[in-house]
Amino acid sequence: MKKLLFVAIIALAALFASCSKKSASQSKALEAFRETADATSAFTGTGYNPEAPATAENAKQSTQPLNRKIIFKGSISLEVESLEKTQAAVQQWVRDFGGYISESSMGAKSANFTTRIPSSSFDIAMEQAGGFGKILRKNIESTDVTDEFYDLQTRIETKKVLVERLQSYLKNANSVKDMMEIETRVNEVTSDLETMQGQMNRLAGKVDFATVTISVELPPTKIEEGFELPDAGEKAKNLFCGLLTFLVELFFILLYIILYGAPIVLVIALIYWLCFGKVGLLRKLFGKLSVHKEKATSDQQSSAKNPQ
């Protein structure tokens, strides 16, 4: 009986030690996950936190000279003799430099081509593009994105390490609650990583391939088939419209004269009729004054001849 009791005590002690070890392992894994989650708060997805601990690889990269990352953009406007020949020349020009045409449009007298050329050939490509015709306008832009590029690269590497670490914690988690918590964090970090990787791909594409926009147009007096002759019908139409416009304006001038000139003429005629016409008020007044003056003069003369 004592021997059986002793074996039972030893078995219980072993089971208790195993459970304690397993619990300690789970607590350690969960604690490590908590610390990792707290540490990742330094990486908000908007930029690299310089206060976060740097790895040996990052420290090594910081001592190396950076390869400048520059985005080149160029635009050129040309006057050409033929749109079709220019289009063929642009297509061959793009192939020679290992680029491609991302967008193009062509009208009756003009065309536009948006091309992507390897940045290493940007200068010589812009120089050769000027040979398609007479240069009207030319513009070159460059944007240095070195800091943005390497900052994004550092954030991506950090996220990758974090994903691997979280996945290792997920393997050691035994409770459903811990697994769900770690999986949620893994999904968040993976989503951030995919977003940043997309940004990196777009930025790298702009750095590797410069954008060159070529706009061409024919001379003012020329079309694709040859010189453009004046349109006789259009000229006749313009002449008729001009004559019609003149007649309409003349009509309104006469109408204004009638509406505003006739009353003025009537008023002047009325004043003349009253003063000097048949009524002749002023004429009669002047006549009376003249008679009175003649009478006064006659009386003076008579007085002079017959003094008292």
C-alpha positions, 0 to 999 in steps of 0.5 A: 500500500505504501509503495502504491501511494509513493508511485502515485505521488511521483506521477502527480509530481511529474504531471504537475511539472509538465503542466508548469513547463508547458504553461511557462512556454506559452506565457513566454511566447505570448509575452514575446508577442506582446513585446513585438507588438509594442515594438512595432508601434514605432513603425506607423506605416508613414515613415521610418522611426530613427529612434527604433533600434537599427539592425546590423544590416541597416547600420552597414547600409548607412555607411555605404554611399547611396545610389541616387534615385532620380525621376526624369520627365521630358516634353518636346513640341515639334513642327513636322512635315508628315504625321504618319512618317513621324509616328513610324519614326517615334515607334522605331526610336522607342524600340531602339532605346528599349522603351515603349509607348504608353499612350498616343493620339492622332488628329488631322493636323497634330499627334501626341505620344507619351513614351517610357524610356530607360532613365540611363538613355534619357539625355540622348533620347531627348536629343534624338527626339529633336530630330523629328522636326522643327523644335517649338518647345522643349522642357526637362524636369528631374525629381530626386526621390533618394530619401523616399526610396530608401526610407520605403525600402527600410520600412519594407524590410522591417515589415518582412522581419516582423511578419516572420517573427509573428508567424513563429509566435503563431506556431507556439500559441496553443490557446484560441485567444492567443492565436486569434490575436496573433493572426489579427496582427499578422494580417495587419502587418501583411496588408501594410507590407503589400501596400508599401510593396506596391508603392515601391514598385510604382516608385521604382518604375518611375525611377527606372523609366523616364517619361518623354512626351512628344507633341507634333503638329503640321504647318498652318498651311499644310495637311497630311496629303499636301498643301491646304488650299483656301476653301472658296465656299467658306470664303463666300459664306464669310462674305455673305455673313459680313454683308448681311451684318452690314445691312442689319447694322445700317437698318438699326442706324436708320431706325435710330435716326427715325426714332430719335432724329424725327422728334428733334426735327419736328420740334425745330420745325415747330419753333420756326413756325411759331417764331418765323413761320405763318404765326411769326410771333418774333417776326411780328414783334420785330416788325412792331419794333421797327415801325416804332423806331421809324416813327420815333426817328420821323418825329425827331426829324420833324422837331428839328425842322420846326423849332419852337 
